[in-house]
Amino acid sequence: MIAIEITAPGGAGVLKPCERAMPIAGDNQVLIEVAAAGINRPDIMQRQGHYPPPPGASDIPGLEVAGTVVAIGNQVSHLKIGDRVCALVAGGGYAQYCLARASLALPIPETLDFIEAAALPETFFTVWSNVFDRGQLQAGETLLIHGGSGGIGTTAIQLAKAFGANVIATAGSAEKCRFCCQLGADSAIDYKRQDFAEEVGKLTDGDGVDVILDMVAGDYFPRNLKSLAIEGRLVQIAIQHGAKSEINLWSVMKKRLTITGSTLRGRDDEFKTQIAEQLRQRVWPLLASGTIKPVIHRCYPLTEAAAAHELMESGLHTGKIILTV
């Protein structure tokens, strides 16, 4: 089969097509003939040499795929050959065929095609786990989403609004801010022209927000603490501006703040299966009805994975970037 491998740590040019052996499904796995695969920030980090795959995972990048089941393991009973599925995987997505844990392969709603379905697993698993499980966002509360126009952001905006929350998003241009509002955000802040902490104060009459979903860290951290309301929760899911920052513990104590965070790729299959079941029950009906829908910016052929990475690193995209096979 054709796959995309990382020939050495470095820039997008290290991604090269190669021939790999066809994977064989284990007892609890399915083999998916991949129609489309999503591009995600962890793929960039892996290519750069900063985020190696967990033990036992494929060295081929790619954390989410959509396609058709072509083989099933001996202990798989809820899926059959020919089923259309999208799956969260720990690696191996940039290929013609990909193995997935059967419990992490979800049926594709009839309203979605393979390209749209490939945009679901990584972002929806991440947002549900961090915003609703760790962040405990409730109806009527306010969520601040950094990077509102990206794959995670567009998903978080739609899910938060669908479950009755108020949403403030940050984005890097006036055009992207307008897009966030069109998608459902109540307000959007251009972080290149405005101090988001000051704007949050104005938008909330000084009260602050209840939950922040942040992938920036670094110099954002103190401003995030300033932006949180009493009993507010900061959920950190990436560190694009660096892992280190100063913390004012008095503000944490005074406002009784919760600071948490997580990564998803290295968690065990049982944990991910619990998220998959919550998505199946509570979010998949919203996709089937069209209440929420993945946002696709652009598609590239599998063999042009390097160009897809360059686009993601440019920051010019709105929504998801997809590889088609």
Secondary structure, 3 states (H helix, E strand, C coil): CEEEEECCCCCHHHEEEEECCCCCCCCCEEEEEEEEEECCHHHHHHHHCCCCCCCCCCCCCCCEEEEEEEEECCCCCCCCCCCEEEEECCCCCCECEEEEEHHHEEECCCCCCHHHHHCCHHHHHHHHHHHHHHCCCCCCCEEEECCCCEHHHHHHHHHHHHCCCEEEEEECCHHHHHHHHHHCCCEEEECCCCCHHHHHHHHCCCCCEEEEEECCCCCHHHHHHHHEEEEEEEEECCCCCCCCCCCCHHHHHHHCCEEEECCCCCCCHHHHHHHHHHHHHHHHHHHHHCCCCCCEEEEEEHHHHHHHHHHHHHCCCCEEEEEEC
